[in-house]
Amino acid sequence: MDVKSSVLERYSEGAKSQQADLCCPVDYNTELLKILPKEILERDYGCGDPSRYVRKGDTVLDLGSGGGKICYIAAQLVGDSGHVIGLDMNHDMLSLAQKYKAEMADKIGSDRVSFYYGHIQDLALDLNAADTYLKKHPIKNKGDLEKFDAWQLKQKKTQPLIADNSIDLIVSNCVLNLVDDTQKLQLINEIFRVLKPGGRVAISDIISDEFVPDEMKADPELWSGCISGVFQEKEFIQKFIDAGFYSVAYDKWDDTPWKTINDIEFRSVTLTAIKAEQTVAMDEGHTVMYKGPYTSVTDDKGYVFDRGDRTAVSNIHFNALRNSALATDFVFIAPQKNACCATAWSDTLFTVRKIKDSKIGSGNDSGGASSSCCG
Ligand SMILES: C[S@@+](CC[C@H](N)C(=O)[O-])C[C@H]1O[C@@H](n2cnc3c(N)ncnc32)[C@H](O)[C@@H]1O
C-alpha cells in the first residue's frame, strides 16, 4: 500500500474504533473536556494541546480536525463572537465530529463550529464541490483532466474553501507530518495565506532529532503512524521562518521522546509563530526593553535588543513581539498619548529611545506621560 492510502485507511479505522498505537499522552485542561462525548475523547490521536492558544473572539482553523476534540475545546474558549472550523480529508473522521455538532452547540450555548472537507495543503479547494463536479463530468481522457484542472483553478479563486486573510489562529494536532514531503512547502504557504495579518499559529506535532531516511519514509505503517513523515527539529522552525512568519518558537518541547526508532528520537512539540501585519511599518513612538537574563537577544530580522535598553521599534514590530513567545522577556511601552511624529519606519530608527520620550506613566500600559515622542 502507498503511504497516502495508508493515511486514509488508518484514520478511517481510527474513527470507528480506538487505535492504541496512535495515542500519545496529552495533558488537556480537564475542565474543558467535561462536556465532550466519550466517543470523541476515545478517538484522540493528538500529541499536544494547541487549544491553549485560543482567545475569546478568535476565528480558529483546526488542520486535520479528526474526531473534533480540539474544535469542541476551542469552541468553549472563543465565546459567542468566535468561530471554529475543523478541516479534514477523511469522511469517517468528519462524520464522527459532525455527529455531536448539535449536542455540543446545546451544551456550549451556540452553534459555533463548522467542519469542512478539504486537504490541509490546499485550503482553497472545496472537496465537496470537486466531488459534485466529478460526478457530472467524470474524467475519461486527458481533455477531461485538463478541464478539471481549469475548473479547480477557477473554483479556488472565486469560491475558496478558506479565504485569504480570514483566520485569527491556526491550530493543528499531530497532522502536518502526514502530508507528503513534496507538498509540505505548499502547506506552510497555505497557512500563511489564510491567516489574517497579525494572525497566530500553534501547531502541536511530532518532530525528529535527525532526518528520517528514505527507507523509513517509504514504510506506510511508520508514515501513517505519525513517525516517518515528521519534520526534523531545526527544519520545522526554518520552514516557517522561510515562509515569512515572525516570532517562530518551540513553546512546548517534550524532553522525553514519544518513540525512539533506529536511534532517531521522535518527540512532541508545539510550534508557535505569527504572520506580521502587512501594512507599512511606522515609527509611532513604540518602545520595548529586553529584561534579560542574557546580554542581548537577536530576532529573525537581525535586530539586536540589548538588555536594559529602551529600544525604538515600529508599530508592527511592537505588536509582533507582544504576541510572541518572548513577550514575558520584554517591557512594552506604548507611544505617549500626544505622540505626533508618525513617520515611515526605517532600520536607522532602531536605536535607544530617550527616557523622556518613553515615559511609562503610573501603571498605564498606553503611555500617559505628557511629553511628545518627537523629543
Ligand atoms: C493523527 S490524526 C489527528 C486528529 C486530531 N487532530 C486529534 O487531535 O485527534 C490525523 C488527522 O489528520 C487527517 N489528515 C491527514 N492528512 C490530511 C490532509 N492532508 N488533509 C486533511 N486532513 C488530513 C486525518 O484524516 C486524521 O483525521
The ligand as an SDF file (V2000), in Angstrom:
LIG
                    3D

 27 29  0  0  0  0  0  0  0  0999 V2000
   -3.2450   11.8570   13.9350 C   0  0  0  0  0  0  0  0  0  0  0  0
   -4.8620   12.2840   13.4850 S   0  0  0  0  0  0  0  0  0  0  0  0
   -5.1390   13.7010   14.4960 C   0  0  0  0  0  0  0  0  0  0  0  0
   -6.5750   14.0480   14.6020 C   0  0  0  0  0  0  0  0  0  0  0  0
   -6.9020   15.2040   15.5630 C   0  0  0  0  0  0  0  0  0  0  0  0
   -6.1440   16.4030   15.2400 N   0  0  0  0  0  0  0  0  0  0  0  0
   -6.7020   14.8010   17.0120 C   0  0  0  0  0  0  0  0  0  0  0  0
   -6.0500   15.5780   17.7390 O   0  0  0  0  0  0  0  0  0  0  0  0
   -7.2020   13.7580   17.4210 O   0  0  0  0  0  0  0  0  0  0  0  0
   -4.6450   12.9500   11.8590 C   0  0  0  0  0  0  0  0  0  0  0  0
   -5.8960   13.5070   11.1820 C   0  0  0  0  0  0  0  0  0  0  0  0
   -5.4840   14.3090   10.0910 O   0  0  0  0  0  0  0  0  0  0  0  0
   -6.2140   13.9890    8.9460 C   0  0  0  0  0  0  0  0  0  0  0  0
   -5.3520   14.2580    7.7730 N   0  0  0  0  0  0  0  0  0  0  0  0
   -4.1870   13.6570    7.4630 C   0  0  0  0  0  0  0  0  0  0  0  0
   -3.6580   14.2200    6.3700 N   0  0  0  0  0  0  0  0  0  0  0  0
   -4.5120   15.1960    5.9750 C   0  0  0  0  0  0  0  0  0  0  0  0
   -4.5280   16.1280    4.8960 C   0  0  0  0  0  0  0  0  0  0  0  0
   -3.5400   16.1570    4.0100 N   0  0  0  0  0  0  0  0  0  0  0  0
   -5.5560   16.9880    4.8100 N   0  0  0  0  0  0  0  0  0  0  0  0
   -6.5820   16.9470    5.7040 C   0  0  0  0  0  0  0  0  0  0  0  0
   -6.6240   16.0970    6.7450 N   0  0  0  0  0  0  0  0  0  0  0  0
   -5.6010   15.2340    6.8840 C   0  0  0  0  0  0  0  0  0  0  0  0
   -6.5670   12.5300    9.1120 C   0  0  0  0  0  0  0  0  0  0  0  0
   -7.6910   12.1880    8.3370 O   0  0  0  0  0  0  0  0  0  0  0  0
   -6.8190   12.4640   10.6140 C   0  0  0  0  0  0  0  0  0  0  0  0
   -8.1370   12.7840   10.9330 O   0  0  0  0  0  0  0  0  0  0  0  0
  1  2  1  0
  2  3  1  0
  2 10  1  0
  3  4  1  0
  4  5  1  0
  5  6  1  0
  5  7  1  0
  7  8  2  0
  7  9  1  0
 10 11  1  0
 11 12  1  0
 11 26  1  0
 12 13  1  0
 13 14  1  0
 13 24  1  0
 14 15  1  0
 14 23  1  0
 15 16  2  0
 16 17  1  0
 17 18  1  0
 17 23  2  0
 18 19  1  0
 18 20  2  0
 20 21  1  0
 21 22  2  0
 22 23  1  0
 24 25  1  0
 24 26  1  0
 26 27  1  0
M  CHG  2   2   1   9  -1
M  END
$$$$
